[in-house]
């Protein structure tokens, strides 16, 4: 029988960050007395000082760790520090980079881990994967465990820039192509399928594709997006890989990040949304659904808006498969000629102008 790690709690409420020990009391009555480290970064400490001070008061025996670069080496160093100082609980407070560092360090050290996201820009809040820097500009996905609890403070999410919410939507709709890539890999004997994980990821996708809420700052939408991102993370946990959420569109994103430093400002969720349009074309599928949701929420996927020129766009697609050669996708079956990719680039420029 398969064993899965599932969060004890998923709570989406205003000011929940001030009530963590109380919220976790039924699972761990002694949580408020545990030796704890809160992982965040300098700018977030300055921005959310009141919240961080409140959390520290909830944990009398606590300290703060400020992330520097979200790399594998830094995560290993943090894990060593926590082992030497007998840290029992890790709290990640921040966006994807902070959460991945905290999550992986807690996994190495086998500490209890609580996730406090300050944005909903991607599914790192609940995924069993940490994306960390390795050498130079390269980043690699490392398997770990999902959080023991996830608390989303609606007030903090509302204060985040709209672009971060759009990025979270983009990361969710990328499942539209990732799931088909997974099917393609299974048919070729390159991956193992899992019907329940597939269903859960599809539910996450549909909750955004067929959503009628237009106010992205509303409590209702924040809850819905949180649930979609968490369902995506649980699908990966059940599948034992990131296949339910990551396909050729993510390989395009990795290629941009690793090979084209001039466009590193593109948020992950926006980058995979750009990739999803192209992947959908390669898969020879109807583009209506993906175009509709991109235009509905005005997700900025026009390449030139992110300084992605024609040459960069072509190069990213042509080097995408090499970023993860073990991952079979539609790219393994597509002739990525300069001419075809040039036409795709100009099509996106026109469609999303």
C-alpha positions as CSV (number, residue, x, y, z in Angstrom):
1,X,0.0,0.0,0.0
2,X,1.3,3.5,-0.9
3,X,2.0,5.9,2.0
4,X,1.4,9.6,1.5
5,X,2.4,12.6,3.6
6,X,-0.6,14.9,3.9
7,X,-0.8,18.3,5.8
8,X,-2.6,18.2,9.2
9,X,-4.1,21.6,8.5
10,X,-4.9,23.9,5.6
11,X,-6.4,27.1,6.9
12,X,-7.2,30.2,4.9
13,X,-8.2,33.0,7.3
14,X,-7.4,36.6,8.1
15,X,-4.7,37.0,10.8
16,X,-4.2,33.2,11.0
17,X,-0.5,33.9,11.3
18,X,-1.0,35.1,14.9
19,X,-2.8,31.9,15.9
20,X,-0.5,29.1,14.8
21,X,0.0,27.3,18.1
22,X,-3.7,27.6,18.8
23,X,-4.6,26.2,15.4
24,X,-2.1,23.3,15.7
25,X,-3.0,22.5,19.3
26,X,-5.2,19.5,18.4
27,X,-2.3,17.9,16.5
28,X,0.6,19.0,18.7
29,X,-0.4,20.5,22.1
30,X,3.2,21.4,22.9
31,X,3.9,23.2,19.7
32,X,4.1,26.6,21.3
33,X,7.0,25.5,23.5
34,X,9.1,24.0,20.7
35,X,12.5,25.3,19.7
36,X,11.7,27.0,16.4
37,X,13.4,28.8,13.5
38,X,11.5,31.1,11.2
39,X,13.0,31.2,7.7
40,X,12.4,34.4,5.7
41,X,14.4,37.1,3.9
42,X,15.5,40.6,4.8
43,X,12.9,42.5,2.7
44,X,10.0,40.4,4.0
45,X,11.2,41.0,7.6
46,X,11.1,44.7,6.9
47,X,7.7,44.5,5.2
48,X,5.9,42.2,7.6
49,X,7.7,42.9,10.8
50,X,4.5,43.0,12.8
51,X,3.5,39.5,11.7
52,X,7.0,38.1,12.4
53,X,7.1,39.7,15.8
54,X,3.7,38.2,16.6
55,X,4.9,34.7,15.5
56,X,8.0,35.0,17.7
57,X,5.8,35.9,20.7
58,X,3.8,32.7,20.0
59,X,7.1,30.7,20.1
60,X,9.1,31.9,23.1
61,X,12.1,29.7,22.1
62,X,12.5,31.0,18.6
63,X,14.9,32.7,16.2
64,X,14.9,34.1,12.7
65,X,17.0,32.9,9.8
66,X,17.4,35.3,6.8
67,X,17.8,33.5,3.4
68,X,20.6,34.6,1.1
69,X,20.3,32.7,-2.2
70,X,17.9,29.7,-1.9
71,X,20.6,27.2,-3.0
72,X,21.2,23.6,-2.2
73,X,24.3,24.5,-0.3
74,X,22.5,27.1,1.8
75,X,19.7,24.6,2.6
76,X,22.3,22.0,3.7
77,X,24.1,24.6,5.8
78,X,20.8,25.5,7.5
79,X,19.9,21.9,8.1
80,X,23.3,21.4,9.8
81,X,22.8,24.5,11.9
82,X,19.4,23.2,13.0
83,X,20.7,19.8,13.9
84,X,23.5,21.3,16.0
85,X,21.1,23.6,17.8
86,X,18.3,21.0,18.3
87,X,15.7,22.9,16.3
88,X,12.4,21.1,16.4
89,X,10.2,23.2,14.2
90,X,10.8,25.1,10.9
91,X,8.4,27.8,9.7
92,X,8.8,29.1,6.2
93,X,7.6,32.7,5.8
94,X,7.7,34.0,2.3
95,X,7.4,33.3,-1.4
96,X,8.5,30.3,-3.4
97,X,12.3,30.6,-2.9
98,X,12.0,31.0,0.8
99,X,9.5,28.2,1.1
100,X,11.6,25.8,-1.0
101,X,14.7,26.5,1.2
102,X,12.8,26.0,4.4
103,X,11.0,22.9,3.2
104,X,14.1,21.2,2.0
105,X,16.2,22.1,5.1
106,X,13.4,20.7,7.3
107,X,13.3,17.6,5.1
108,X,17.0,17.0,5.5
109,X,16.9,17.5,9.3
110,X,13.5,15.7,9.8
111,X,12.0,18.7,11.6
112,X,8.3,19.6,11.7
113,X,7.6,22.1,8.9
114,X,4.8,24.8,8.8
115,X,4.3,26.8,5.6
116,X,3.3,30.5,5.8
117,X,3.1,31.8,2.2
118,X,3.2,35.6,1.6
119,X,2.1,35.1,-2.0
120,X,0.1,32.5,-4.1
121,X,2.5,32.8,-7.0
122,X,3.1,29.0,-7.5
123,X,2.5,25.6,-6.0
124,X,5.6,25.5,-3.8
125,X,3.5,26.1,-0.7
126,X,2.3,22.5,-0.9
127,X,4.5,20.5,-3.3
128,X,6.9,17.7,-2.3
129,X,9.5,19.3,-4.5
130,X,12.1,22.1,-3.7
131,X,13.7,24.0,-6.6
132,X,17.1,25.2,-5.5
133,X,20.2,26.7,-7.1
134,X,23.1,24.3,-7.8
135,X,25.9,25.6,-9.9
136,X,26.1,29.0,-11.7
137,X,22.5,29.8,-12.9
138,X,21.3,26.2,-12.9
139,X,18.4,25.2,-10.6
140,X,17.4,21.7,-9.9
141,X,14.2,20.1,-8.4
142,X,14.8,18.0,-5.3
143,X,12.3,15.6,-3.8
144,X,11.3,16.4,-0.2
145,X,8.1,16.3,1.8
146,X,5.0,18.5,1.8
147,X,4.4,20.7,4.9
148,X,2.8,19.4,8.1
149,X,0.5,22.4,8.0
150,X,-0.3,25.3,5.6
151,X,-1.7,28.6,6.9
152,X,-2.7,31.3,4.4
153,X,-3.3,34.7,5.8
154,X,-5.9,36.4,3.6
155,X,-4.8,39.9,4.6
156,X,-1.2,39.3,3.6
157,X,-2.2,37.7,0.2
158,X,-4.5,40.7,-0.5
159,X,-1.5,43.1,0.0
160,X,0.6,41.3,-2.5
161,X,1.1,42.7,-6.0
162,X,-1.6,41.5,-8.5
163,X,1.2,40.0,-10.7
164,X,1.8,37.4,-8.0
165,X,-1.8,36.2,-8.1
166,X,-1.6,36.1,-11.9
167,X,1.5,34.0,-11.6
168,X,-0.4,31.5,-9.4
169,X,-3.1,31.3,-11.9
170,X,-0.5,30.7,-14.6
171,X,1.1,27.9,-12.6
172,X,-2.3,26.3,-12.2
173,X,-3.4,26.5,-15.9
174,X,-0.1,25.0,-17.0
175,X,-1.5,21.7,-15.8
176,X,-3.6,21.9,-19.1
177,X,-0.5,20.8,-21.0
178,X,1.4,19.0,-18.3
179,X,-1.3,16.4,-17.9
180,X,-1.3,15.6,-21.6
181,X,2.5,15.4,-21.6
182,X,2.2,12.9,-18.7
183,X,-0.3,10.8,-20.8
184,X,2.1,10.9,-23.7
185,X,5.0,9.7,-21.6
186,X,2.9,6.9,-20.1
187,X,1.8,5.7,-23.6
188,X,5.5,5.6,-24.6
189,X,6.4,3.7,-21.4
190,X,8.5,6.6,-20.2
191,X,6.5,7.3,-17.0
192,X,4.1,5.6,-14.6
193,X,0.6,6.9,-14.4
194,X,-1.7,7.4,-11.4
195,X,-5.4,7.9,-12.0
196,X,-6.1,9.5,-8.6
197,X,-3.2,12.0,-8.9
198,X,-4.3,12.8,-12.5
199,X,-7.9,13.4,-11.3
200,X,-6.7,15.7,-8.4
201,X,-4.5,17.8,-10.7
202,X,-7.4,18.0,-13.2
203,X,-9.7,19.2,-10.5
204,X,-7.2,21.9,-9.6
205,X,-7.0,23.0,-13.2
206,X,-10.8,23.0,-13.7
207,X,-11.3,25.1,-10.5
208,X,-9.6,27.9,-12.3
209,X,-10.5,27.2,-15.9
210,X,-14.2,27.2,-15.1
211,X,-14.2,29.8,-12.3
212,X,-16.6,32.7,-12.5
213,X,-15.0,35.0,-9.8
214,X,-13.4,38.0,-11.4
215,X,-12.2,39.9,-8.3
216,X,-8.8,38.4,-7.7
217,X,-8.5,40.1,-4.4
218,X,-11.7,38.7,-3.0
219,X,-11.6,36.2,-0.1
220,X,-13.5,33.7,-2.2
221,X,-11.0,33.8,-5.0
222,X,-8.0,33.6,-2.6
223,X,-9.4,30.5,-1.0
224,X,-10.1,28.9,-4.4
225,X,-6.6,29.6,-5.7
226,X,-5.1,28.3,-2.5
227,X,-7.1,25.1,-2.8
228,X,-6.0,24.7,-6.5
229,X,-2.3,25.1,-5.7
230,X,-2.6,22.7,-2.7
231,X,-4.4,20.1,-4.8
232,X,-1.6,20.4,-7.3
233,X,0.9,19.7,-4.6
234,X,-1.0,16.7,-3.3
235,X,-1.3,15.3,-6.8
236,X,2.5,15.3,-7.0
237,X,2.8,13.7,-3.6
238,X,0.4,10.9,-4.6
239,X,2.1,10.4,-8.0
240,X,5.6,10.4,-6.5
241,X,6.8,12.9,-9.0
242,X,6.0,16.4,-10.4
243,X,4.5,14.9,-13.5
244,X,0.8,15.9,-12.7
245,X,1.9,19.6,-12.7
246,X,5.0,19.8,-14.9
247,X,5.5,19.1,-18.6
248,X,7.0,20.8,-21.6
249,X,5.8,24.2,-20.5
250,X,7.9,23.9,-17.4
251,X,10.9,22.8,-19.5
252,X,10.5,26.0,-21.5
253,X,10.5,27.9,-18.2
254,X,13.7,26.1,-17.0
255,X,15.4,26.9,-20.3
256,X,14.6,30.6,-20.0
257,X,15.9,30.7,-16.4
258,X,19.1,28.7,-17.1
259,X,20.1,29.8,-20.6
260,X,18.9,33.4,-21.0
261,X,19.9,35.5,-18.0
262,X,18.4,38.7,-19.6
263,X,14.8,37.4,-18.9
264,X,15.2,36.2,-15.3
265,X,12.6,38.7,-14.2
266,X,9.8,36.6,-15.7
267,X,7.8,35.1,-12.7
268,X,7.7,31.3,-12.8
269,X,3.9,31.2,-13.1
270,X,3.9,33.6,-16.0
271,X,6.8,31.8,-17.7
272,X,5.0,28.4,-17.6
273,X,1.8,30.1,-18.9
274,X,3.7,31.4,-21.9
275,X,5.1,27.9,-22.3
276,X,1.6,26.3,-22.1
277,X,0.4,28.2,-25.1
278,X,3.2,26.8,-27.2
279,X,2.9,23.3,-25.7
280,X,-0.8,23.3,-26.5
281,X,0.1,24.0,-30.1
282,X,2.7,21.2,-30.2
283,X,0.1,18.9,-28.8
284,X,-2.3,19.9,-31.6
285,X,-5.1,20.8,-29.2
286,X,-7.8,23.4,-29.2
287,X,-6.4,26.6,-27.8
288,X,-9.8,28.1,-27.0
289,X,-9.8,27.2,-23.3
290,X,-6.3,28.4,-22.5
291,X,-6.7,31.6,-24.5
292,X,-10.0,32.3,-22.7
293,X,-8.6,32.1,-19.2
294,X,-5.4,34.0,-20.1
295,X,-7.5,36.9,-21.5
296,X,-10.1,36.7,-18.8
297,X,-7.5,37.4,-16.1
298,X,-5.2,39.4,-18.3
299,X,-2.2,37.2,-17.6
300,X,0.7,38.9,-19.3
301,X,2.0,36.2,-21.7
302,X,3.0,38.4,-24.6
303,X,6.7,37.5,-24.9
304,X,8.0,40.9,-25.8
305,X,6.4,42.4,-22.7
306,X,9.1,40.4,-20.8
307,X,11.9,41.3,-23.2
308,X,11.7,37.9,-24.7
309,X,12.7,38.5,-28.3
310,X,12.3,36.2,-31.3
311,X,15.8,34.7,-30.9
312,X,15.4,34.1,-27.2
313,X,12.0,32.5,-27.7
314,X,13.3,30.1,-30.3
315,X,16.4,29.3,-28.3
316,X,14.4,28.5,-25.2
317,X,12.1,26.1,-26.9
318,X,15.0,24.4,-28.7
319,X,17.0,23.9,-25.5
320,X,14.0,23.1,-23.3
321,X,14.1,19.3,-23.5
322,X,17.8,19.3,-22.5
323,X,17.1,20.9,-19.2
324,X,15.6,17.7,-18.0
325,X,16.4,14.9,-20.5
326,X,14.7,12.2,-18.4
327,X,11.3,13.9,-18.8
328,X,9.5,12.7,-21.9
329,X,7.1,15.3,-23.3
330,X,5.6,16.4,-26.6
331,X,9.0,18.1,-27.3
332,X,10.5,14.6,-27.9
333,X,8.0,14.3,-30.8
334,X,8.1,17.8,-32.2
335,X,10.2,19.3,-35.0
336,X,11.2,22.6,-33.3
337,X,12.3,24.4,-36.4
338,X,13.3,28.0,-36.4
339,X,10.5,28.8,-38.9
340,X,7.8,27.1,-36.9
341,X,8.9,28.7,-33.6
342,X,9.2,32.1,-35.3
343,X,5.6,31.8,-36.5
344,X,4.5,30.8,-32.9
345,X,6.3,33.8,-31.5
346,X,4.5,36.3,-33.8
347,X,1.2,34.5,-33.3
348,X,1.5,35.1,-29.5
349,X,2.5,38.7,-30.1
350,X,-0.6,39.3,-32.1
351,X,-3.1,37.2,-30.1
352,X,-2.1,38.8,-26.8
353,X,-1.6,42.4,-27.9
